[in-house]
Amino acid sequence: AVHLGDVDAAIREADRAIHQNGAKGVLIYNHVDGIPLDDKRFRPFFAAMAEWGRPIWLHPTRTAAAVKDYASEEKSRFEMWWCFGWPYDTSVAMARLVFDGLFDRHPNLDIITHHMGGMIPFFDGRVDAGLEVLGARTSDEDYSGILSSLKKPHIEYFKQFHGDTAMFGATTGVKCGLEFFGPSKVVFATDSPLGPIKKTFDGVSAMELEPGTREAIFYGNAARLLRL
C-alpha cells in the first residue's frame, strides 16, 4: 500500500516496490484524508502506474464515527459503516474517477475494486440510464458538460474496472459482478483473514460457468494482470 498524502513520495515508493522489490502492483484507499481520488493532485500517481503497466487495488475505508447513518446519533451503529458503507465508498470513488476522465487519459490502466465493484454491478441501471441525465437533480452545480466531455458512454468506463470475489462466500453477488464486468475482469479473492477462504472457493467452484471462466477467475486473469 502507498499513502497518497505525499504524492511524490508515494510514486517513489511504488517505483521502488515494483522495480526493485518485484511488487506486482500497489494498493490505495478510496480517499486520502478525506480528499477524493479524482483531485488533480493525484493524477501523476495514476499516470505513473499506467506508464508502468501495473494494477492498482482499490480498497474502501470508513469507521463508525466517520459517517453516521442518522443525524440524531453520534456514529454508525450495528457495523453498517462496514457492511454497507464500504461498498458505497468504493462505488463513489469509481464514479468520481470515471467522471474525471481517468480512463480517457489512461485507457489501459487496471484498477481492481474490492468486493466486486461495490454497488456498481447491482445498480447498473441507476448508473447507466439513471445518470444519463446527470445534473437534472442538481440546482447548485452545473454538471451539463461532464458526460459530453467523455469519449465513450459513461457506463463503459465502469466496466473497465476489475472486481474480485471477496464477497464472504456469497455467489449471488459474484454472479452479478461477473455478468457486469465480464469473465476477463474478475479475479479470485477472499478477504482473508476476515473473509472465509474455503466458502469463497467452494462458492465459485459450484457456480455454473462457461468453459474456461472458472480457471480465468481462479488464476488466469490474475496471472495476466500481475505478469506471472
C-alpha positions in Angstrom: 0.0 0.0 0.0 1.1 3.6 -0.6 -0.2 6.7 1.1 -1.1 9.4 -1.3 -0.8 12.1 1.3 2.6 12.9 -0.3 2.1 12.1 -3.9 5.7 12.4 -4.9 6.8 10.1 -2.0 4.0 7.6 -3.0 5.3 7.5 -6.6 8.9 6.9 -5.4 7.8 4.1 -3.0 5.7 2.5 -5.7 8.6 2.7 -8.1 10.9 1.2 -5.5 8.5 -1.6 -4.6 7.8 -2.5 -8.2 11.1 -2.1 -9.9 13.5 -3.0 -7.1 11.5 -5.5 -5.0 9.3 -7.1 -7.6 5.9 -5.9 -6.3 3.1 -6.7 -8.8 1.1 -3.5 -8.1 0.0 -1.3 -5.3 -3.0 -0.7 -3.1 -4.6 2.6 -2.4 -7.8 3.6 -0.5 -10.9 5.3 -1.7 -9.9 8.7 -0.3 -6.8 10.4 1.1 -7.6 12.0 4.4 -11.0 13.0 3.1 -9.7 14.1 -0.3 -11.3 12.3 -3.3 -9.1 10.4 -5.7 -10.2 12.5 -8.6 -8.4 15.5 -7.1 -5.9 16.7 -9.7 -3.0 16.3 -7.2 -3.2 12.6 -7.6 -3.1 12.5 -11.4 0.7 12.0 -11.5 0.3 8.8 -9.5 -2.2 7.3 -11.8 -0.1 8.3 -14.8 2.9 6.6 -13.3 1.0 3.3 -12.7 -0.4 3.5 -16.2 3.1 4.0 -17.6 4.5 1.1 -15.7 1.5 -1.1 -16.7 0.9 -2.2 -13.1 -2.5 -2.7 -11.4 -3.9 -0.7 -8.6 -6.0 -2.3 -5.9 -8.8 0.0 -4.6 -9.9 -0.7 -1.1 -12.6 1.2 0.9 -12.0 2.7 4.3 -14.6 4.0 6.7 -15.1 3.9 10.5 -18.2 4.0 12.6 -17.6 7.7 13.5 -16.6 8.8 10.0 -20.1 8.9 8.6 -23.1 8.4 10.8 -26.3 6.9 9.5 -28.7 9.3 11.2 -28.2 12.9 12.3 -29.6 12.1 15.8 -26.8 9.7 16.5 -23.1 10.1 17.2 -21.9 7.2 15.0 -23.0 4.5 12.6 -24.4 1.5 14.6 -24.6 -2.2 14.0 -21.5 -2.1 11.8 -23.5 -0.6 8.9 -20.4 1.6 8.3 -18.6 -1.6 7.3 -21.4 -3.7 5.7 -22.9 -1.1 3.5 -20.6 1.9 3.9 -17.5 0.2 2.4 -19.3 -0.8 -0.9 -20.8 2.6 -1.1 -17.5 4.3 -0.7 -15.9 2.1 -3.4 -18.8 2.9 -5.8 -18.4 6.7 -5.2 -14.7 6.5 -5.8 -15.2 4.6 -9.0 -17.7 7.1 -10.3 -15.6 10.1 -9.4 -12.6 8.6 -11.3 -14.9 7.9 -14.3 -16.4 11.3 -14.5 -12.9 12.9 -14.1 -11.9 11.2 -17.3 -9.3 8.8 -15.8 -9.8 6.1 -18.4 -9.7 8.6 -21.3 -6.3 9.7 -20.1 -5.1 6.1 -19.3 -7.3 3.7 -21.3 -5.1 0.7 -20.3 -4.9 1.4 -16.6 -6.0 -1.6 -14.5 -7.9 -0.9 -11.2 -9.0 -3.9 -9.1 -12.0 -3.0 -7.0 -12.5 -4.9 -3.8 -15.9 -6.6 -3.0 -16.8 -6.9 -6.7 -17.0 -3.2 -7.5 -19.2 -2.3 -4.5 -22.7 -1.4 -5.6 -22.0 -0.7 -9.3 -22.9 -4.1 -10.8 -26.2 -4.4 -8.9 -27.2 -0.8 -9.6 -26.1 -0.8 -13.2 -29.4 0.6 -14.4 -29.2 3.6 -12.0 -25.5 4.1 -13.0 -26.3 3.8 -16.7 -29.7 5.3 -17.7 -30.1 6.9 -14.3 -27.1 9.1 -14.7 -27.7 9.9 -18.4 -29.5 13.0 -17.1 -26.6 13.9 -14.8 -27.3 17.3 -13.4 -31.1 17.3 -13.7 -31.4 16.7 -10.0 -28.9 19.3 -9.0 -29.5 23.1 -8.9 -26.4 24.5 -7.3 -23.8 23.0 -9.6 -23.5 22.7 -13.4 -22.9 19.1 -14.5 -24.0 19.6 -18.1 -20.5 19.2 -19.6 -19.4 16.1 -17.7 -20.8 13.3 -19.9 -20.2 15.1 -23.1 -16.5 15.5 -22.1 -16.1 11.7 -22.1 -15.1 9.8 -25.2 -17.4 6.9 -24.6 -20.8 6.3 -22.8 -20.1 6.6 -19.1 -21.2 3.0 -18.3 -18.5 1.6 -20.5 -15.8 3.1 -18.2 -17.3 1.4 -15.2 -16.8 -1.9 -17.0 -13.1 -1.2 -17.3 -12.6 -1.7 -13.6 -11.9 -5.2 -12.3 -13.8 -6.8 -9.5 -12.8 -9.5 -7.0 -14.7 -12.4 -5.4 -14.2 -11.2 -1.8 -18.0 -11.4 -1.0 -17.8 -13.6 2.1 -18.7 -16.6 0.1 -21.8 -15.1 -1.5 -22.4 -16.4 -5.0 -25.3 -14.1 -6.0 -23.0 -11.0 -5.8 -20.3 -12.8 -7.7 -22.7 -13.8 -10.5 -23.9 -10.2 -10.7 -20.4 -8.8 -10.9 -19.3 -11.5 -13.4 -22.2 -10.5 -15.7 -21.4 -6.8 -15.4 -17.6 -6.8 -15.7 -17.2 -9.9 -17.9 -15.2 -13.1 -17.3 -11.9 -11.4 -18.1 -12.3 -8.8 -15.4 -13.0 -10.9 -12.3 -10.2 -12.2 -10.0 -10.4 -14.5 -7.1 -10.0 -13.0 -3.6 -11.4 -14.0 -0.2 -10.8 -11.0 2.2 -8.7 -13.4 4.3 -8.3 -13.4 7.3 -11.7 -11.7 7.7 -13.4 -13.5 4.9 -13.9 -17.3 4.5 -11.4 -18.8 2.1 -13.0 -22.2 1.7 -16.5 -20.9 1.4 -15.4 -18.4 -1.3 -13.5 -21.1 -3.2 -16.4 -23.6 -2.9 -18.9 -20.9 -4.0 -17.0 -20.1 -7.2 -16.4 -23.8 -7.8 -20.1 -24.6 -7.6 -21.2 -21.9 -10.0 -22.4 -22.8 -13.5 -19.9 -21.1 -15.7 -18.8 -21.2 -19.3 -15.8 -23.3 -20.1 -12.6 -21.6 -19.1 -14.3 -19.0 -16.9 -13.5 -20.7 -13.6 -9.9 -21.1 -14.5 -9.7 -17.4 -15.5 -11.2 -16.3 -12.2 -9.0 -18.6 -10.1 -5.7 -17.8 -11.7 -5.7 -16.8 -15.4 -6.9 -13.2 -15.1 -4.5 -12.6 -12.1 -1.6 -14.2 -14.0 -2.2 -11.7 -16.8 -2.7 -8.7 -14.6 0.3 -9.4 -12.4 2.5 -10.6 -15.2 3.0 -14.0 -13.6 
